[in-house]
Amino acid sequence: MATPPAPSPRTPIGERIALRGVRDLLVGVTRASVPGQVLAGVTLLAIAIPEQLATSRLAGAPAFFAMIAFVVATLVFAAAGSNPIVSVGADSTIAPLFAVSLTRLAPFGSSAYLEVVAVTAVTTGLVLTVIGLARLGWIADFLSAPIVAGFLAGIGLIIIVHQLPDALGVAAGGSSIYQRLHVVASELGHVSAWSIGLAVGTLALLAVGERRNARLPWALAGILVATVLSVALSLAHHGVAELGAVTVGGPQWRLRWLGASQWATVFATTVTLVIVILSQSAATTRTSADELGVETDVSRDFLGVGLANVAAGLVGAFPVDASPARTTVTRLAGGRTKLPGLVAAVLAIALSPLGRYAERIPLAALAGILFFIAARLVKLDQLKRVWTTSRTEFALAVVSGLGVVLVGVEAGIAIAVGLAILAQTWRSARPALLELGRRTGTTSWEPLGRPGVEREHRVLVLFLNADLFFANAGVFRRRFHDRLAERPKTRHVVLDAVAMADVDFTGLAMLTDLLADLDKEHVDVTVARATPAVRRAFSRYGDARLAAVAFHDSVDTAVRAALAG
């Protein structure tokens, strides 16, 4: 099969992306591999159908909207993304985020709500596209793992609370967690045992089935079994709510210009979605690429997810994200190329007329699927490791999770990130200034207190384990003088600067004052293992004492030079 020629460097960037995407669509596909890749695509669709239907419920949109988002996002990412098996579509992680935020502007399912959702998908996609084009993939590393774990746990709790009415077979109400729980509590006298049984049964089937063979479409099986039981036993007459009529439609233009207050909410929601999508997409694409043993371009994948969101908004659907679960299933099913995604999208289009038969699906079964997804978001093992490793980071995870649940998604993540920045600044502002000694019989210098490490009595060797900047310059100076006070006969100081990537203006100003103090005490200072950036900073500051400081490539060389002088 002929492929388009490689784009020239002079080709406009949009055309280069398009040509590269088309050229990559069938990379790795051979005549021998086609059957296996097609089967992986069928497996992907079998997993996607029930998940997408459940996610539509979570997003407050008509059932078929998620399938439209899945098809469009899958096709666009296949053309623009780099990872061959990442599955992009409606995702339960982000659905409650925009649903909770945007329901302030309009009721679930209303035309006004669907319009702001589509606009949010476009704005989210545009931001992600810019990040991908500017190759700003490193932004995904901004949130620490504990904060992400807490954040996802909070989202998991939100999903559970939102699905409780369907699982219990009672009326739903309220937009906040407090309101929903209050409504559920007031309806406990009207719960449906059949609804509870279907929800718990579906959840149990998924939990057991995944342990036995994660490649099989347990969610689809659960939906089919629950639907057959509901129809055969006429459970609709026993308090079991059904999905209802499913309108199978095509793309529809829903974009319109919003008012100032609406834009404010949309932009705030966009920021939250971008942060979560960056984090989840980066983790998904990197993990799957490592498991496949292939290279991936994270920035290009951000571009693919961004364009997928834009496309989803343009066809009237809602924001999409890379799905770790569907991607893992594709890999386990043997997916190695982009063909499984293409097969899943084409089959979804071909089978869409059958969507009207989904009206008898019990909502309790969909709730069971979402309970299973929510449970996977609450990563207890990871939180336990965080607890044993760092109480401070565990506290940040708790704040992140509780913030999302109690004060809202945007405020929760802002509080957690703010606290993380403060915690990191606090650690940087309290650096350790360690005294080093020589390991006997070697030229290695290590912290004192280790066996076989001895002090050089005529030279004080100090190691700073951080950059020198405005927040810790004063602390460094005080601790430096404290070390000298412990060694009053010191005439030579060697500063090991290997951990000092840079030094700012405040740090340089402090060093000039420190050198002036040491001159009065007749103490010399030399620096070992400084980076080129530190050396340039010393020379450019414009102080004669600082410019005269001698640099050495190793601590041992600096000590020997000090002793020889």
C-alpha positions in Angstrom: 0.0 0.0 0.0 1.5 3.3 -1.0 1.9 6.0 1.6 2.1 9.8 1.2 5.6 11.2 0.7 7.5 12.5 3.8 6.7 16.2 4.3 9.4 18.8 3.4 10.6 21.2 6.1 9.1 24.0 4.0 5.6 22.4 4.2 3.3 24.4 6.4 3.0 23.0 10.0 -0.6 22.0 9.6 0.0 20.2 6.4 3.1 18.5 7.9 1.0 17.2 10.8 -1.7 15.9 8.5 0.8 14.2 6.1 2.7 12.6 9.1 -0.6 11.4 10.6 -1.8 9.8 7.4 1.6 8.2 6.9 1.6 6.7 10.4 -1.9 5.3 10.4 -0.9 1.8 9.1 2.7 1.7 10.3 3.4 -1.8 11.6 0.4 -3.3 9.9 1.2 -6.4 7.8 -1.0 -8.9 6.0 -0.1 -11.4 8.7 -1.0 -9.1 11.6 -4.3 -7.8 10.3 -6.5 -10.5 11.8 -5.0 -10.0 15.3 -5.3 -6.2 15.1 -8.9 -6.4 13.9 -9.7 -8.7 16.8 -8.1 -6.2 19.2 -10.3 -3.5 17.7 -13.4 -5.6 18.3 -12.3 -6.2 21.9 -11.8 -2.4 22.3 -15.3 -1.6 21.1 -16.8 -4.3 23.3 -15.2 -2.6 26.3 -16.0 0.9 25.1 -19.7 0.6 24.5 -20.9 0.1 28.1 -18.2 2.4 29.4 -19.2 5.2 27.1 -22.9 4.8 27.9 -22.1 5.0 31.6 -19.9 8.0 31.1 -22.7 9.8 29.2 -24.8 9.4 32.3 -22.0 10.7 34.5 -21.6 13.7 32.1 -25.4 14.6 32.2 -25.7 14.1 28.4 -27.8 11.9 26.2 -26.6 8.3 26.1 -25.3 8.4 22.5 -23.2 11.5 22.9 -20.3 9.6 24.4 -20.2 7.2 21.4 -20.0 10.2 19.1 -17.1 11.6 21.2 -15.4 8.2 21.1 -15.6 7.8 17.3 -14.4 11.3 16.5 -11.7 11.3 19.2 -10.4 7.9 18.1 -10.1 8.9 14.5 -8.5 12.3 15.2 -6.0 10.9 17.7 -5.1 8.0 15.3 -4.2 10.7 12.7 -2.5 13.2 15.0 -1.1 11.2 18.0 2.1 9.2 18.1 1.2 6.4 20.5 -0.2 3.5 18.4 -2.7 2.1 21.0 -3.8 4.9 23.3 -7.6 5.1 23.3 -9.1 8.5 23.5 -12.8 9.2 24.1 -15.3 10.0 26.8 -13.7 9.3 30.2 -15.2 8.9 33.6 -12.3 10.8 35.2 -13.1 14.1 33.6 -16.8 13.7 33.1 -17.8 14.6 36.7 -15.3 17.5 36.6 -17.1 19.4 33.8 -20.5 18.2 34.8 -20.3 19.5 38.3 -18.9 22.8 37.1 -21.1 23.5 34.1 -24.4 22.4 35.7 -24.1 25.8 37.5 -24.9 27.4 34.1 -27.7 25.1 32.9 -29.5 21.9 34.0 -28.2 18.5 32.9 -29.3 17.5 29.5 -30.7 20.9 28.5 -29.8 22.4 25.1 -28.0 25.3 27.0 -26.0 22.7 29.0 -25.0 20.8 25.9 -23.9 24.0 24.3 -21.5 25.1 27.1 -20.2 21.5 27.2 -19.3 21.7 23.5 -17.7 25.1 24.0 -15.7 23.7 26.9 -14.5 20.8 24.7 -13.2 23.3 22.1 -11.5 25.6 24.6 -9.9 22.6 26.3 -8.7 21.2 23.0 -7.2 24.6 21.9 -5.2 24.9 25.1 -3.9 21.3 24.7 -3.2 21.8 21.1 -1.0 24.9 21.9 0.8 22.9 24.6 1.5 20.1 22.1 2.6 22.4 19.3 4.9 24.3 21.7 6.3 21.0 23.0 5.4 21.8 26.6 4.9 18.2 27.6 6.9 18.8 30.8 3.9 20.6 32.2 2.4 17.2 32.9 5.1 16.6 35.5 4.0 19.7 37.5 1.6 17.8 39.8 3.2 15.4 42.2 2.0 11.7 42.3 0.5 12.1 45.8 -1.5 15.1 44.8 -2.8 13.3 41.7 -3.6 10.2 43.8 -5.6 12.4 46.2 -7.3 14.2 43.4 -8.4 11.0 41.7 -9.6 9.6 45.0 -11.8 12.7 45.3 -13.2 12.2 41.8 -13.9 8.5 42.6 -15.9 9.6 45.7 -17.9 12.1 43.5 -18.7 9.3 41.0 -19.9 7.0 43.8 -22.1 9.7 45.3 -23.6 10.6 41.9 -24.4 7.0 41.1 -26.0 6.1 44.5 -29.5 7.1 43.4 -29.4 4.8 40.4 -27.9 1.9 42.4 -30.5 2.3 45.1 -33.4 2.9 42.8 -34.4 6.2 44.4 -34.9 9.7 43.1 -31.8 11.9 42.5 -31.5 15.6 43.3 -29.0 18.3 44.1 -25.9 19.4 42.4 -23.4 19.2 45.3 -22.4 16.1 47.2 -24.1 17.5 50.3 -27.4 17.9 48.5 -27.2 14.5 46.8 -26.5 12.7 50.0 -29.3 14.6 51.7 -31.7 13.5 49.0 -30.5 9.9 49.1 -30.9 9.8 52.9 -34.5 11.1 52.6 -35.3 8.4 50.1 -33.9 5.4 52.0 -37.4 4.2 52.7 -38.0 3.7 49.0 -34.9 1.7 47.9 -35.3 -1.0 45.4 -33.7 -4.3 46.3 -33.6 -5.3 42.7 -31.6 -2.2 41.8 -29.2 -2.9 44.6 -28.8 -6.4 43.4 -28.2 -5.4 39.8 -25.6 -2.8 40.8 -23.8 -5.1 43.2 -23.9 -8.0 40.8 -22.5 -6.0 37.9 -19.8 -4.6 40.2 -18.9 -8.1 41.4 -18.8 -9.5 37.8 -16.3 -6.8 36.8 -14.1 -7.2 39.8 -13.9 -11.0 39.5 -13.8 -11.0 35.7 -10.9 -8.5 35.6 -8.8 -10.8 37.8 -9.5 -13.8 35.7 -9.0 -12.3 32.3 -8.9 -8.5 31.8 -9.1 -8.9 28.0 -12.7 -10.1 28.1 -15.6 -7.5 27.8 -17.0 -8.1 31.3 -18.7 -4.8 31.4 -20.6 -5.6 28.2 -21.5 -9.0 29.7 -22.8 -7.4 32.8 -25.0 -5.0 30.9 -26.4 -7.9 28.8 -27.1 -10.1 31.8 -28.7 -7.2 33.7 -30.8 -6.2 30.8 -32.1 -9.7 30.1 -33.0 -10.1 33.8 -34.7 -6.7 33.9 -36.8 -7.5 30.8 -37.6 -11.1 31.7 -38.7 -10.3 35.3 -40.3 -6.9 34.4 -38.1 -5.2 36.9 -39.2 -1.8 35.7 -42.4 -2.5 37.8 -40.2 -3.1 40.9 -38.4 0.2 41.1 -35.6 -0.5 38.6 -35.1 2.5 36.3 -34.1 2.0 32.7 -31.9 4.1 30.4 -34.9 5.1 28.3 -35.1 6.0 24.6 -31.7 6.4 23.0 -31.6 8.8 20.1 -29.0 7.8 17.6 -27.9 11.1 16.0 -24.9 12.4 14.1 -22.7 15.4 14.5 -24.5 18.6 15.4 -23.3 22.2 15.6 -23.8 23.4 19.2 -21.3 26.2 19.5 -22.4 29.7 20.3 -20.9 32.8 21.9 -21.3 32.9 25.7 -21.9 35.7 28.2 -19.1 37.0 30.4 -20.1 35.0 33.5 -20.5 31.9 31.4 -17.0 32.3 29.9 -15.5 32.7 33.4 -17.0 29.3 34.4 -15.9 27.7 31.1 -12.3 29.0 31.4 -12.1 27.8 35.0 -13.4 24.4 34.0 -11.0 24.3 31.1 -8.0 24.9 33.3 -9.0 22.0 35.6 -9.6 19.7 32.6 -6.3 20.6 31.0 -4.4 19.8 34.2 -6.1 16.4 34.6 -5.9 15.5 30.9 -2.2 16.3 30.8 -1.5 14.2 33.8 -3.6 11.2 32.8 -2.6 11.3 29.1 1.1 11.5 29.9 0.9 8.6 32.2 -1.2 6.5 29.8 1.0 7.2 26.7 4.3 6.7 28.6 3.2 3.5 30.4 1.7 1.9 27.2 4.8 2.8 25.2 7.1 1.2 27.8 5.0 -1.9 27.8 5.0 -2.1 24.0 8.7 -1.3 23.9 8.2 1.6 21.4 9.0 5.3 21.5 6.3 7.9 21.9 6.3 11.6 21.6 4.3 13.0 24.6 4.0 16.5 23.1 2.6 15.0 19.9 0.1 12.9 21.9 -1.0 16.1 23.7 -1.5 17.6 20.3 -3.6 14.6 19.3 -5.7 14.7 22.5 -6.1 18.5 22.0 -7.3 18.1 18.4 -9.6 15.3 19.5 -11.2 17.6 22.0 -11.6 20.4 19.4 -13.2 17.9 17.0 -15.5 16.6 19.8 -16.7 20.1 20.5 -17.3 20.9 16.8 -19.6 17.9 16.4 -21.5 18.8 19.5 -20.1 16.2 21.9 -18.1 16.8 25.1 -14.4 16.8 26.4 -12.4 13.6 25.9 -9.3 12.1 27.5 -6.8 9.3 27.1 -8.2 6.2 28.9 -5.8 4.0 30.8 -8.3 1.2 31.1 -9.2 1.0 27.4 -5.6 1.4 26.4 -4.6 -1.5 28.7 -7.3 -3.7 27.3 -6.2 -2.9 23.7 -2.6 -3.9 24.6 -3.7 -7.1 26.4 -5.9 -8.0 23.3 -2.8 -7.9 21.1 -3.1 -4.3 19.8 0.3 -3.0 18.5 -0.7 -0.6 15.8 -3.4 2.1 15.2 -5.6 -0.4 13.3 -7.5 -1.5 16.4 -8.7 2.1 17.1 -9.7 2.5 13.5 -11.6 -0.8 13.5 -13.4 0.1 16.8 -14.4 3.5 15.4 -15.7 2.1 12.1 -17.6 -0.7 13.8 -19.1 1.8 16.2 -20.5 3.8 13.2 -21.7 0.6 11.5 -23.5 -0.6 14.7 -24.9 2.7 15.7 -28.4 2.0 14.4 -28.7 -0.7 17.1 -28.4 2.0 19.7 -32.1 2.3 20.0 -32.3 -1.2 21.6 -30.3 0.1 24.6 -33.3 1.7 26.1 -34.0 -1.3 28.4 -30.6 -1.2 30.0 -31.1 -0.8 33.8 -29.4 2.3 35.2 -28.3 0.2 38.2 -26.1 -1.9 36.0 -24.5 1.3 34.6 -24.0 2.5 38.2 -22.2 -0.8 38.9 -19.8 -0.2 36.1 -19.1 3.4 37.3 -18.6 2.1 40.9 -16.0 -0.3 39.5 -14.3 2.6 37.6 -14.5 4.8 40.7 -12.9 2.1 42.9 -10.0 2.0 40.5 -9.5 5.7 40.9 -9.0 5.3 44.7 -5.5 3.9 44.7 -5.2 2.7 48.3 -1.9 0.9 47.8 -0.3 4.1 46.4 -1.8 6.1 49.3 -0.4 3.6 51.8 3.1 4.0 50.2 2.8 7.8 50.4 1.9 7.5 54.1 4.9 5.4 54.9 7.2 7.5 52.8 6.2 11.1 53.7 3.5 12.3 56.1 3.7 15.7 54.5 3.0 14.4 51.0 0.2 12.2 52.4 -1.3 15.3 53.9 -1.2 17.0 50.5 -3.0 14.0 49.0 -5.7 14.2 51.7 -6.1 17.9 51.2 -6.3 17.4 47.4 -9.0 14.7 47.8 -11.1 16.5 50.4 -10.7 19.8 48.5 -12.2 18.3 45.4 -15.1 16.8 47.4 -15.9 19.6 49.8 -15.1 22.9 48.1 -15.1 22.0 44.5 -12.8 20.7 41.8 -11.1 24.0 40.8 -10.6 25.2 44.4 -9.5 21.7 45.6 -6.8 21.3 43.0 -5.7 24.9 43.4 -5.4 24.5 47.2 -3.4 21.2 46.8 -1.0 22.7 44.2 -0.6 25.8 46.3 0.3 23.8 49.3 2.7 21.6 47.3 4.5 24.7 46.0 4.7 26.1 49.6 6.0 22.7 50.9 8.7 22.6 48.2 9.7 26.2 48.8 9.9 25.5 52.6 12.2 22.5 51.9 14.3 24.5 49.5 14.5 27.3 52.1 15.9 24.9 54.7 18.8 23.2 52.9 21.3 21.0 54.7 24.9 22.2 55.0 26.9 19.1 55.7 30.5 18.8 56.7 32.4 16.3 54.6 35.4 14.1 55.4 37.8 11.9 53.4 37.2 8.2 53.2 40.4 6.6 54.5 42.8 5.5 51.7 40.7 7.2 48.9 40.1 10.6 47.3 36.4 10.3 48.1 34.7 12.9 50.3 31.5 12.0 52.1 29.4 13.2 55.0 31.0 12.8 58.4 29.6 10.1 60.7 30.0 7.3 58.2 32.4 4.5 59.1 35.9 5.1 57.6 35.2 8.9 56.9 37.6 11.3 58.7 37.8 15.0 59.0 40.6 17.1 57.5 41.5 19.1 60.5 43.1 22.0 58.6 40.3 22.4 56.1 36.6 22.7 56.6 34.7 21.0 53.7 31.0 21.9 53.4 28.3 20.5 51.1 25.1 22.4 50.3 22.3 20.1 49.0 20.3 22.7 47.1 20.4 25.7 44.9 21.4 29.0 46.5 18.7 31.6 46.1 16.7 34.3 47.8 14.7 32.0 50.1 17.7 30.2 51.6 20.6 32.7 51.3 20.2 33.9 54.9 19.9 30.4 56.3 23.0 29.4 54.4 25.0 32.3 55.8 23.9 31.6 59.4 24.7 27.9 59.1 28.0 28.6 57.5 29.1 30.8 60.5 27.8 28.1 62.8 30.1 25.6 61.2 33.0 27.9 61.5 32.2 28.6 65.1 32.5 24.8 65.7 35.9 24.9 64.0 37.5 28.2 65.3 41.0 27.3 64.0 39.8 26.9 60.4 41.7 28.9 57.8 40.5 27.2 54.6 36.9 26.4 53.5 36.0 24.3 50.5 32.4 24.5 49.3 31.2 21.5 47.4 28.7 23.0 44.9 27.9 19.9 42.9 24.2 20.1 44.0 24.0 23.8 43.2 22.6 24.1 39.7 22.5 27.9 39.9 22.7 30.9 42.2 20.5 34.0 41.9 21.3 37.6 42.6 20.4 37.5 46.3 22.6 34.5 46.7 25.5 36.2 45.0 25.0 39.3 47.2 25.0 37.2 50.3 28.2 35.5 49.2 30.0 38.8 48.7 29.1 39.8 52.2 30.2 36.4 53.5 33.5 36.7 51.8 34.0 40.1 53.3 33.4 38.6 56.8 35.8 35.8 56.1 38.5 38.2 54.9 38.4 39.8 58.3 38.9 36.4 59.9 41.7 35.5 57.5 39.7 32.5 56.1 40.1 31.5 52.4 37.2 30.0 50.4 37.4 27.8 47.3 34.6 26.1 45.4 34.6 22.5 44.1 32.5 20.8 41.3 30.6 24.0 40.4 28.5 24.0 37.3 29.2 26.3 34.4 26.2 28.4 35.3 27.5 28.9 38.8 30.9 29.9 37.5 29.4 32.4 35.1 27.3 33.9 37.8 30.4 34.4 40.0 32.3 36.2 37.2 29.4 38.3 36.0 28.3 39.7 39.4 30.9 42.4 39.3 32.5 41.9 42.7 36.3 41.4 42.9 36.2 39.0 45.8 33.6 36.8 44.1 35.4 36.8 40.8 38.7 35.8 42.5 37.3 32.7 44.1 39.2 29.6 42.8 37.3 26.7 41.3 38.4 23.1 41.2 37.0 20.0 39.5 37.0 17.8 42.6 36.8 18.2 46.3 40.1 16.4 46.8 41.9 18.7 44.4 40.4 21.7 46.1 41.5 20.5 49.6 45.1 19.7 48.4 45.3 23.1 46.8 44.2 24.8 50.0 46.7 22.8 52.1 49.5 23.6 49.6 48.6 27.4 49.8 
